[in-house]
């Protein structure tokens, strides 16, 4: 039971990190285009 809980927690954490990382990547792309 604990392993399932930790597994779902890991998925939620990675999902949150991905959602947080995605806007940063988009900002970096926009900045790179502005530099050209």
CHARMM-style PDB file with segment names, atoms N, HN, CA, C and O in Angstrom:
ATOM      1  N   UNK     1       0.830  -1.202   0.000  1.00  0.00      PROA
ATOM      2  CA  UNK     1       0.000   0.000   0.000  1.00  0.00      PROA
ATOM      3  C   UNK     1       0.870   1.260   0.000  1.00  0.00      PROA
ATOM      4  O   UNK     1       0.584   2.220  -0.716  1.00  0.00      PROA
ATOM      5  N   UNK     2       1.917   1.247   0.797  1.00  0.00      PROA
ATOM      6  HN  UNK     2       2.150   0.468   1.378  1.00  0.00      PROA
ATOM      7  CA  UNK     2       2.796   2.415   0.857  1.00  0.00      PROA
ATOM      8  C   UNK     2       3.480   2.667  -0.483  1.00  0.00      PROA
ATOM      9  O   UNK     2       3.655   3.814  -0.894  1.00  0.00      PROA
ATOM     10  N   UNK     3       3.864   1.585  -1.162  1.00  0.00      PROA
ATOM     11  HN  UNK     3       3.721   0.653  -0.829  1.00  0.00      PROA
ATOM     12  CA  UNK     3       4.573   1.747  -2.431  1.00  0.00      PROA
ATOM     13  C   UNK     3       3.676   2.423  -3.469  1.00  0.00      PROA
ATOM     14  O   UNK     3       4.149   3.231  -4.268  1.00  0.00      PROA
ATOM     15  N   UNK     4       2.389   2.095  -3.456  1.00  0.00      PROA
ATOM     16  HN  UNK     4       2.005   1.439  -2.807  1.00  0.00      PROA
ATOM     17  CA  UNK     4       1.456   2.728  -4.392  1.00  0.00      PROA
ATOM     18  C   UNK     4       1.340   4.220  -4.081  1.00  0.00      PROA
ATOM     19  O   UNK     4       1.281   5.053  -4.986  1.00  0.00      PROA
ATOM     20  N   UNK     5       1.307   4.541  -2.790  1.00  0.00      PROA
ATOM     21  HN  UNK     5       1.355   3.865  -2.055  1.00  0.00      PROA
ATOM     22  CA  UNK     5       1.207   5.942  -2.380  1.00  0.00      PROA
ATOM     23  C   UNK     5       2.435   6.725  -2.834  1.00  0.00      PROA
ATOM     24  O   UNK     5       2.318   7.824  -3.377  1.00  0.00      PROA
ATOM     25  N   UNK     6       3.613   6.146  -2.607  1.00  0.00      PROA
ATOM     26  HN  UNK     6       3.708   5.253  -2.167  1.00  0.00      PROA
ATOM     27  CA  UNK     6       4.847   6.824  -3.016  1.00  0.00      PROA
ATOM     28  C   UNK     6       4.935   6.932  -4.534  1.00  0.00      PROA
ATOM     29  O   UNK     6       5.457   7.912  -5.067  1.00  0.00      PROA
ATOM     30  N   UNK     7       4.417   5.911  -5.229  1.00  0.00      PROA
ATOM     31  HN  UNK     7       3.993   5.115  -4.796  1.00  0.00      PROA
ATOM     32  CA  UNK     7       4.446   5.928  -6.695  1.00  0.00      PROA
ATOM     33  C   UNK     7       3.580   7.064  -7.229  1.00  0.00      PROA
ATOM     34  O   UNK     7       4.001   7.801  -8.121  1.00  0.00      PROA
ATOM     35  N   UNK     8       2.359   7.209  -6.683  1.00  0.00      PROA
ATOM     36  HN  UNK     8       2.017   6.611  -5.959  1.00  0.00      PROA
ATOM     37  CA  UNK     8       1.470   8.284  -7.123  1.00  0.00      PROA
ATOM     38  C   UNK     8       2.045   9.648  -6.742  1.00  0.00      PROA
ATOM     39  O   UNK     8       1.899  10.621  -7.481  1.00  0.00      PROA
ATOM     40  N   UNK     9       2.695   9.706  -5.590  1.00  0.00      PROA
ATOM     41  HN  UNK     9       2.813   8.915  -4.989  1.00  0.00      PROA
ATOM     42  CA  UNK     9       3.323  10.952  -5.160  1.00  0.00      PROA
ATOM     43  C   UNK     9       4.442  11.337  -6.124  1.00  0.00      PROA
ATOM     44  O   UNK     9       4.610  12.511  -6.454  1.00  0.00      PROA
ATOM     45  N   UNK    10       5.202  10.345  -6.570  1.00  0.00      PROA
ATOM     46  HN  UNK    10       5.065   9.391  -6.302  1.00  0.00      PROA
ATOM     47  CA  UNK    10       6.282  10.583  -7.514  1.00  0.00      PROA
ATOM     48  C   UNK    10       5.732  11.104  -8.837  1.00  0.00      PROA
ATOM     49  O   UNK    10       6.308  12.009  -9.441  1.00  0.00      PROA
ATOM     50  N   UNK    11       4.618  10.533  -9.286  1.00  0.00      PROA
ATOM     51  HN  UNK    11       4.149   9.798  -8.795  1.00  0.00      PROA
ATOM     52  CA  UNK    11       4.009  10.982 -10.542  1.00  0.00      PROA
ATOM     53  C   UNK    11       3.524  12.424 -10.402  1.00  0.00      PROA
ATOM     54  O   UNK    11       3.716  13.240 -11.303  1.00  0.00      PROA
ATOM     55  N   UNK    12       2.896  12.731  -9.269  1.00  0.00      PROA
ATOM     56  HN  UNK    12       2.740  12.068  -8.537  1.00  0.00      PROA
ATOM     57  CA  UNK    12       2.409  14.097  -9.056  1.00  0.00      PROA
ATOM     58  C   UNK    12       3.558  15.093  -9.010  1.00  0.00      PROA
ATOM     59  O   UNK    12       3.454  16.190  -9.557  1.00  0.00      PROA
ATOM     60  N   UNK    13       4.647  14.715  -8.361  1.00  0.00      PROA
ATOM     61  HN  UNK    13       4.731  13.823  -7.917  1.00  0.00      PROA
ATOM     62  CA  UNK    13       5.806  15.606  -8.268  1.00  0.00      PROA
ATOM     63  C   UNK    13       6.417  15.853  -9.640  1.00  0.00      PROA
ATOM     64  O   UNK    13       6.736  16.989  -9.990  1.00  0.00      PROA
ATOM     65  N   UNK    14       6.579  14.781 -10.418  1.00  0.00      PROA
ATOM     66  HN  UNK    14       6.320  13.858 -10.133  1.00  0.00      PROA
ATOM     67  CA  UNK    14       7.171  14.943 -11.745  1.00  0.00      PROA
ATOM     68  C   UNK    14       6.243  15.745 -12.649  1.00  0.00      PROA
ATOM     69  O   UNK    14       6.704  16.509 -13.497  1.00  0.00      PROA
ATOM     70  N   UNK    15       4.928  15.571 -12.468  1.00  0.00      PROA
ATOM     71  HN  UNK    15       4.553  14.951 -11.779  1.00  0.00      PROA
ATOM     72  CA  UNK    15       3.965  16.331 -13.258  1.00  0.00      PROA
ATOM     73  C   UNK    15       4.043  17.812 -12.903  1.00  0.00      PROA
ATOM     74  O   UNK    15       4.013  18.670 -13.785  1.00  0.00      PROA
ATOM     75  N   UNK    16       4.143  18.108 -11.604  1.00  0.00      PROA
ATOM     76  HN  UNK    16       4.168  17.411 -10.888  1.00  0.00      PROA
ATOM     77  CA  UNK    16       4.265  19.500 -11.159  1.00  0.00      PROA
ATOM     78  C   UNK    16       5.555  20.119 -11.689  1.00  0.00      PROA
ATOM     79  O   UNK    16       5.566  21.268 -12.130  1.00  0.00      PROA
ATOM     80  N   UNK    17       6.634  19.351 -11.642  1.00  0.00      PROA
ATOM     81  HN  UNK    17       6.625  18.418 -11.283  1.00  0.00      PROA
ATOM     82  CA  UNK    17       7.908  19.855 -12.146  1.00  0.00      PROA
ATOM     83  C   UNK    17       7.818  20.113 -13.642  1.00  0.00      PROA
ATOM     84  O   UNK    17       8.362  21.099 -14.139  1.00  0.00      PROA
ATOM     85  N   UNK    18       7.124  19.218 -14.371  1.00  0.00      PROA
ATOM     86  HN  UNK    18       6.682  18.417 -13.968  1.00  0.00      PROA
ATOM     87  CA  UNK    18       6.995  19.393 -15.819  1.00  0.00      PROA
ATOM     88  C   UNK    18       6.165  20.636 -16.121  1.00  0.00      PROA
ATOM     89  O   UNK    18       6.512  21.429 -16.996  1.00  0.00      PROA
ATOM     90  N   UNK    19       5.058  20.796 -15.380  1.00  0.00      PROA
ATOM     91  HN  UNK    19       4.777  20.152 -14.669  1.00  0.00      PROA
ATOM     92  CA  UNK    19       4.194  21.958 -15.601  1.00  0.00      PROA
ATOM     93  C   UNK    19       4.919  23.253 -15.251  1.00  0.00      PROA
ATOM     94  O   UNK    19       4.685  24.288 -15.876  1.00  0.00      PROA
ATOM     95  N   UNK    20       5.798  23.197 -14.251  1.00  0.00      PROA
ATOM     96  HN  UNK    20       5.988  22.356 -13.743  1.00  0.00      PROA
ATOM     97  CA  UNK    20       6.558  24.384 -13.870  1.00  0.00      PROA
ATOM     98  C   UNK    20       7.688  24.644 -14.859  1.00  0.00      PROA
ATOM     99  O   UNK    20       8.041  25.795 -15.118  1.00  0.00      PROA
ATOM    100  N   UNK    21       8.253  23.573 -15.410  1.00  0.00      PROA
ATOM    101  HN  UNK    21       7.967  22.639 -15.200  1.00  0.00      PROA
ATOM    102  CA  UNK    21       9.381  23.697 -16.325  1.00  0.00      PROA
ATOM    103  C   UNK    21       8.924  24.142 -17.708  1.00  0.00      PROA
ATOM    104  O   UNK    21       9.678  24.804 -18.420  1.00  0.00      PROA
ATOM    105  N   UNK    22       7.708  23.791 -18.098  1.00  0.00      PROA
ATOM    106  HN  UNK    22       7.095  23.252 -17.520  1.00  0.00      PROA
ATOM    107  CA  UNK    22       7.217  24.094 -19.444  1.00  0.00      PROA
ATOM    108  C   UNK    22       7.159  25.595 -19.722  1.00  0.00      PROA
ATOM    109  O   UNK    22       7.659  26.030 -20.759  1.00  0.00      PROA
ATOM    110  N   UNK    23       6.563  26.411 -18.829  1.00  0.00      PROA
ATOM    111  HN  UNK    23       6.157  26.057 -17.986  1.00  0.00      PROA
ATOM    112  CA  UNK    23       6.551  27.860 -19.071  1.00  0.00      PROA
ATOM    113  C   UNK    23       7.952  28.458 -19.128  1.00  0.00      PROA
ATOM    114  O   UNK    23       8.193  29.409 -19.872  1.00  0.00      PROA
ATOM    115  N   UNK    24       8.875  27.903 -18.347  1.00  0.00      PROA
ATOM    116  HN  UNK    24       8.680  27.130 -17.743  1.00  0.00      PROA
ATOM    117  CA  UNK    24      10.249  28.402 -18.378  1.00  0.00      PROA
ATOM    118  C   UNK    24      10.872  28.135 -19.740  1.00  0.00      PROA
ATOM    119  O   UNK    24      11.574  28.989 -20.283  1.00  0.00      PROA
ATOM    120  N   UNK    25      10.616  26.944 -20.298  1.00  0.00      PROA
ATOM    121  HN  UNK    25      10.045  26.251 -19.857  1.00  0.00      PROA
ATOM    122  CA  UNK    25      11.128  26.633 -21.628  1.00  0.00      PROA
ATOM    123  C   UNK    25      10.524  27.575 -22.660  1.00  0.00      PROA
ATOM    124  O   UNK    25      11.222  28.043 -23.560  1.00  0.00      PROA
ATOM    125  N   UNK    26       9.238  27.853 -22.536  1.00  0.00      PROA
ATOM    126  HN  UNK    26       8.671  27.473 -21.805  1.00  0.00      PROA
ATOM    127  CA  UNK    26       8.571  28.752 -23.477  1.00  0.00      PROA
ATOM    128  C   UNK    26       9.177  30.151 -23.386  1.00  0.00      PROA
ATOM    129  O   UNK    26       9.387  30.803 -24.409  1.00  0.00      PROA
ATOM    130  N   UNK    27       9.458  30.613 -22.173  1.00  0.00      PROA
ATOM    131  HN  UNK    27       9.288  30.083 -21.342  1.00  0.00      PROA
ATOM    132  CA  UNK    27      10.072  31.929 -21.996  1.00  0.00      PROA
ATOM    133  C   UNK    27      11.459  31.967 -22.620  1.00  0.00      PROA
ATOM    134  O   UNK    27      11.836  32.957 -23.247  1.00  0.00      PROA
ATOM    135  N   UNK    28      12.219  30.887 -22.448  1.00  0.00      PROA
ATOM    136  HN  UNK    28      11.913  30.083 -21.938  1.00  0.00      PROA
ATOM    137  CA  UNK    28      13.564  30.837 -23.022  1.00  0.00      PROA
ATOM    138  C   UNK    28      13.504  30.886 -24.538  1.00  0.00      PROA
ATOM    139  O   UNK    28      14.346  31.526 -25.167  1.00  0.00      PROA
ATOM    140  N   UNK    29      12.522  30.219 -25.136  1.00  0.00      PROA
ATOM    141  HN  UNK    29      11.838  29.699 -24.624  1.00  0.00      PROA
ATOM    142  CA  UNK    29      12.381  30.227 -26.596  1.00  0.00      PROA
ATOM    143  C   UNK    29      12.035  31.637 -27.070  1.00  0.00      PROA
ATOM    144  O   UNK    29      12.577  32.113 -28.067  1.00  0.00      PROA
ATOM    145  N   UNK    30      11.127  32.304 -26.347  1.00  0.00      PROA
ATOM    146  HN  UNK    30      10.686  31.918 -25.537  1.00  0.00      PROA
ATOM    147  CA  UNK    30      10.729  33.667 -26.730  1.00  0.00      PROA
ATOM    148  C   UNK    30      11.924  34.609 -26.624  1.00  0.00      PROA
ATOM    149  O   UNK    30      12.133  35.453 -27.496  1.00  0.00      PROA
ATOM    150  N   UNK    31      12.706  34.465 -25.557  1.00  0.00      PROA
ATOM    151  HN  UNK    31      12.536  33.780 -24.849  1.00  0.00      PROA
ATOM    152  CA  UNK    31      13.884  35.323 -25.386  1.00  0.00      PROA
ATOM    153  C   UNK    31      14.911  35.061 -26.473  1.00  0.00      PROA
ATOM    154  O   UNK    31      15.549  35.991 -26.967  1.00  0.00      PROA
ATOM    155  N   UNK    32      15.072  33.804 -26.844  1.00  0.00      PROA
ATOM    156  HN  UNK    32      14.554  33.048 -26.443  1.00  0.00      PROA
ATOM    157  CA  UNK    32      16.035  33.460 -27.889  1.00  0.00      PROA
ATOM    158  C   UNK    32      15.609  34.076 -29.217  1.00  0.00      PROA
ATOM    159  O   UNK    32      16.452  34.533 -29.990  1.00  0.00      PROA
ATOM    160  N   UNK    33      14.301  34.089 -29.485  1.00  0.00      PROA
ATOM    161  HN  UNK    33      13.617  33.717 -28.857  1.00  0.00      PROA
ATOM    162  CA  UNK    33      13.813  34.680 -30.729  1.00  0.00      PROA
ATOM    163  C   UNK    33      13.993  36.192 -30.714  1.00  0.00      PROA
ATOM    164  O   UNK    33      14.262  36.795 -31.753  1.00  0.00      PROA
ATOM    165  N   UNK    34      13.848  36.806 -29.549  1.00  0.00      PROA
ATOM    166  HN  UNK    34      13.629  36.316 -28.705  1.00  0.00      PROA
ATOM    167  CA  UNK    34      14.026  38.257 -29.453  1.00  0.00      PROA
ATOM    168  C   UNK    34      15.481  38.647 -29.677  1.00  0.00      PROA
ATOM    169  O   UNK    34      15.764  39.728 -30.193  1.00  0.00      PROA
ATOM    170  N   UNK    35      16.400  37.771 -29.291  1.00  0.00      PROA
ATOM    171  HN  UNK    35      16.170  36.893 -28.871  1.00  0.00      PROA
ATOM    172  CA  UNK    35      17.818  38.088 -29.435  1.00  0.00      PROA
ATOM    173  C   UNK    35      18.253  38.093 -30.896  1.00  0.00      PROA
ATOM    174  O   UNK    35      19.220  38.765 -31.254  1.00  0.00      PROA
ATOM    175  N   UNK    36      17.549  37.354 -31.733  1.00  0.00      PROA
ATOM    176  HN  UNK    36      16.763  36.808 -31.442  1.00  0.00      PROA
ATOM    177  CA  UNK    36      17.980  37.267 -33.139  1.00  0.00      PROA
ATOM    178  C   UNK    36      17.585  38.472 -33.960  1.00  0.00      PROA
ATOM    179  OT1 UNK    36      17.882  38.530 -35.153  1.00  0.00      PROA
TER     180      UNK     36
END
